[in-house]
Amino acid sequence: MSALFPDTHPKMEALQIELIRRMPSWKKIAMVDSLNETVKSLALGGIRQRHPEATPEQIRRVLAETMLGAELARKVYDHAR
């Protein structure tokens, strides 16, 4: 197997992969959910930093456009009003 992560020792990478394979599905889903929340928090922080004058509603809109794309965000966001 080729290395997926060149900065990780191959034996450690193989161990990580094996542990993930043995992990129950619910735990994998929980890990992905946690990573998604982290990404969302980082994105919100970046939006606030770039747009310090923005209202919470404007920040949510920019996040929606970032995550969904402008067209889909417009359909979803404008429909919710």
C-alpha positions as CSV (number, residue, x, y, z in Angstrom):
1,M,0.0,0.0,0.0
2,S,1.3,3.5,-0.9
3,A,1.5,6.1,1.8
4,L,-1.5,8.4,2.1
5,F,0.3,10.8,4.3
6,P,3.9,11.4,3.4
7,D,4.6,13.0,6.8
8,T,3.5,9.9,8.8
9,H,5.7,6.8,9.3
10,P,4.2,3.9,7.3
11,K,3.8,1.7,10.3
12,M,1.9,4.4,12.2
13,E,-0.3,5.0,9.1
14,A,-1.1,1.3,8.8
15,L,-2.0,1.3,12.5
16,Q,-4.3,4.3,12.1
17,I,-6.0,2.8,9.1
18,E,-6.5,-0.5,11.0
19,L,-8.0,1.3,14.0
20,I,-10.4,3.2,11.8
21,R,-11.4,0.0,10.0
22,R,-12.2,-1.7,13.4
23,M,-14.1,1.4,14.7
24,P,-17.9,1.0,14.9
25,S,-19.8,3.0,12.4
26,W,-21.5,5.2,15.0
27,K,-18.0,6.4,16.1
28,K,-16.9,7.1,12.6
29,I,-20.0,9.2,12.0
30,A,-19.4,11.0,15.3
31,M,-15.9,11.8,14.3
32,V,-17.0,13.2,10.9
33,D,-19.7,15.3,12.7
34,S,-17.1,16.7,15.0
35,L,-14.8,17.6,12.1
36,N,-17.7,19.2,10.3
37,E,-18.4,21.4,13.3
38,T,-14.8,22.3,13.6
39,V,-14.7,23.4,9.9
40,K,-17.9,25.4,10.4
41,S,-16.4,27.2,13.4
42,L,-13.2,28.0,11.5
43,A,-15.2,29.2,8.5
44,L,-17.4,31.4,10.8
45,G,-14.3,32.9,12.4
46,G,-12.8,33.7,9.1
47,I,-16.0,35.3,7.9
48,R,-16.2,37.4,11.1
49,Q,-12.5,38.5,10.7
50,R,-13.0,39.5,7.0
51,H,-16.4,41.2,7.7
52,P,-16.2,42.6,11.3
53,E,-19.2,44.9,10.6
54,A,-21.5,42.0,9.5
55,T,-24.6,41.1,11.4
56,P,-25.1,37.5,12.5
57,E,-27.7,37.1,9.7
58,Q,-25.2,38.3,7.1
59,I,-22.5,36.0,8.5
60,R,-24.9,33.0,8.2
61,R,-25.6,34.0,4.7
62,V,-21.9,34.2,3.7
63,L,-21.4,30.8,5.4
64,A,-24.3,29.3,3.4
65,E,-22.9,30.7,0.2
66,T,-19.4,29.3,1.1
67,M,-20.8,25.9,1.9
68,L,-23.6,25.5,-0.7
69,G,-22.6,27.8,-3.5
70,A,-24.3,31.1,-4.3
71,E,-27.2,29.6,-6.3
72,L,-28.2,26.9,-3.8
73,A,-27.7,29.3,-0.9
74,R,-30.0,31.8,-2.5
75,K,-32.7,29.1,-3.1
76,V,-32.5,27.8,0.5
77,Y,-31.9,31.1,2.3
78,D,-34.5,33.2,0.4
79,H,-37.1,30.4,0.8
80,A,-36.6,30.4,4.6
81,R,-37.6,34.1,4.8
